[in-house]
Amino acid sequence: MKFLIYVIIAFGLSCGLFHKGVPKKGEFCYLLSKPPECIFVDFEEKTLLMEGQWFPLNPRTRLEFTFPLSGQEAELFVTAEHRVDIKIPGQGPDKFYMRKKERFSQFPKSKE
């Protein structure tokens, strides 16, 4: 029985189940549009820069957020370390944004 508990704890630690941090801030791009549409997300400050406008992120869980967009509540999901999905009500399927490599990213300096 103890062995089973150790296996479950080891598995949980190895896959990040008990990790309490937030993802790194960064620039993410939707690659299916030409030119790619990019957003900037700062998970520590809980802000999103999309289409030149800052939005506050309201956390549901450590990896799920909501934000107000055109009078509706849109959703942002962290689906992997280098991917976020945005679901906007009434706009078809979710859009997935891939993290831009840091050496090519330009982080915004100010939220104003």
C-alpha positions as CSV (number, residue, x, y, z in Angstrom):
1,M,0.0,0.0,0.0
2,K,2.8,2.4,0.8
3,F,4.4,1.6,-2.5
4,L,1.3,2.7,-4.3
5,I,1.2,6.0,-2.4
6,Y,4.8,6.6,-3.3
7,V,4.1,5.9,-7.0
8,I,1.2,8.3,-7.0
9,I,3.2,11.1,-5.4
10,A,6.2,10.5,-7.6
11,F,3.9,10.6,-10.7
12,G,2.2,13.8,-9.5
13,L,5.5,15.5,-8.9
14,S,7.0,14.5,-12.2
15,C,4.0,15.8,-14.3
16,G,3.7,19.0,-12.3
17,L,0.5,18.1,-10.6
18,F,1.6,19.8,-7.3
19,H,3.4,22.7,-8.9
20,K,1.9,26.0,-7.6
21,G,3.7,28.5,-9.9
22,V,2.2,30.3,-12.9
23,P,3.5,30.1,-16.5
24,K,6.1,32.6,-17.6
25,K,4.9,35.8,-19.3
26,G,5.3,35.9,-23.0
27,E,4.2,36.6,-26.5
28,F,1.9,34.1,-28.2
29,C,0.9,34.0,-31.9
30,Y,-2.0,32.5,-33.8
31,L,-0.1,31.0,-36.7
32,L,-3.1,30.2,-38.9
33,S,-3.7,33.9,-39.8
34,K,-1.4,35.8,-42.2
35,P,0.3,37.8,-40.8
36,P,0.3,36.0,-37.5
37,E,-1.9,37.6,-34.9
38,C,0.0,37.9,-31.6
39,I,-1.0,38.5,-28.0
40,F,1.0,39.2,-24.8
41,V,0.1,37.5,-21.6
42,D,1.6,38.3,-18.1
43,F,0.3,35.6,-15.8
44,E,1.8,37.1,-12.6
45,E,0.3,40.5,-13.2
46,K,-2.9,38.8,-14.6
47,T,-3.0,41.0,-17.8
48,L,-3.5,40.3,-21.5
49,L,-2.6,42.6,-24.3
50,M,-4.7,41.8,-27.4
51,E,-5.4,43.9,-30.4
52,G,-3.6,46.9,-28.8
53,Q,-5.8,46.8,-25.7
54,W,-5.1,45.6,-22.1
55,F,-7.5,43.2,-20.5
56,P,-7.5,42.1,-16.8
57,L,-7.4,38.3,-16.4
58,N,-9.7,36.9,-13.7
59,P,-8.3,33.5,-12.6
60,R,-10.7,30.5,-12.3
61,T,-7.9,28.1,-11.6
62,R,-4.1,28.4,-12.0
63,L,-4.4,27.6,-15.7
64,E,-7.8,29.0,-16.6
65,F,-8.7,32.7,-16.8
66,T,-11.6,34.8,-18.0
67,F,-11.6,38.4,-19.3
68,P,-14.2,40.9,-20.5
69,L,-14.3,41.3,-24.3
70,S,-17.0,43.3,-26.1
71,G,-19.4,42.9,-23.3
72,Q,-18.9,39.1,-23.1
73,E,-16.8,36.9,-21.0
74,A,-14.0,35.3,-23.1
75,E,-11.8,32.5,-21.7
76,L,-8.1,31.8,-21.8
77,F,-6.7,28.4,-21.1
78,V,-3.1,27.4,-20.7
79,T,-3.0,24.0,-22.4
80,A,0.7,23.5,-22.5
81,E,3.9,25.4,-21.5
82,H,4.1,26.9,-24.9
83,R,0.4,27.1,-25.9
84,V,-2.7,29.0,-24.8
85,D,-6.2,28.7,-26.2
86,I,-8.7,31.6,-26.3
87,K,-12.5,30.9,-26.5
88,I,-14.6,33.8,-27.5
89,P,-18.4,33.2,-27.3
90,G,-20.1,33.2,-30.7
91,Q,-16.8,33.0,-32.7
92,G,-16.6,29.4,-33.8
93,P,-13.8,27.2,-32.6
94,D,-11.1,28.1,-30.0
95,K,-8.0,29.9,-31.3
96,F,-4.7,28.4,-30.2
97,Y,-1.7,30.7,-29.8
98,M,1.9,29.3,-29.7
99,R,4.6,30.9,-27.6
100,K,7.0,33.0,-29.5
101,K,10.7,32.2,-28.8
102,E,12.0,34.7,-26.3
103,R,14.9,35.9,-28.5
104,F,12.3,37.1,-31.0
105,S,9.8,38.5,-28.5
106,Q,9.5,42.1,-27.6
107,F,7.7,42.5,-24.2
108,P,5.6,45.6,-23.8
109,K,7.2,48.1,-21.4
110,S,4.0,49.7,-20.0
111,K,0.4,48.9,-19.6
112,E,-0.7,52.5,-20.3
